[in-house]
Each structure stands twice: as structure tokens, then as C-alpha cells.
Amino acid sequence: GAFERVYLLYPDPWPKARHNKRRFVSIDNLALIHRVLVPGGLFLFASDIADYVAWTRDHVAAHGGFTEERDASQPFENWIETRYEAKARREGRSSRYLRFRRG
């Protein structure tokens, strides 16, 4: 564990069901994130795609090494809007900001 935080901001959602296996959030990548975070470190995920938010919550729960924290409708501390977030707002989508603390 060397990092206090790992951010994954607006990753490619691979929206077609047959492409979901290409999503960055997977059991293997969560194991790597868990390994590099210090105990109590944060994995921070932001997306405007509801399906990917649900996918992430399901995979993090299946991993078992993280606890979700706080209200997902509020941006992270010291947040600066990304261009993908601005695009989502223009297109009428709201973002979710997931915070997972390493156990």
C-alpha cells in the first residue's frame, strides 16, 4: 500500500452488454487497487452512466475489501469539473461520485 487515493474519472462505459468485460472496473483491477492503497485509503469513482455506477457498486461489493462512504451525489473534495462531466450536464445526465474506503 503506497497510495492514499486512486481516482477513476469517467471511464469508458462500454455500453453494449457483450463489451462489458472491457470495463476498467473488474475483480482483477479492484484487487490491484486494493493492494496499492494504504489501509483506510480511498478508491474514488465518478461517472454519469447509471449502469456503470451500478456495475461498480456490484463489483466492489463482490470484492469485499472496500466500504462505500457518503452521498454519491456530492462531488469529491476540491473537485474541478472535467470536460466529460460538463458534456454529461449539457446532455442532461447527472454524475455520481462513489467513495470506497479500503478496509
Secondary structure by P-SEA (a helix, b strand, c coil): ccccccccccccccccccccccccccaaaaaaaaaaccccccbbbbbccaaaaaaaaaaaaaacccccccccccccccccccaaaaaaaaabbbbbbbbbbcc
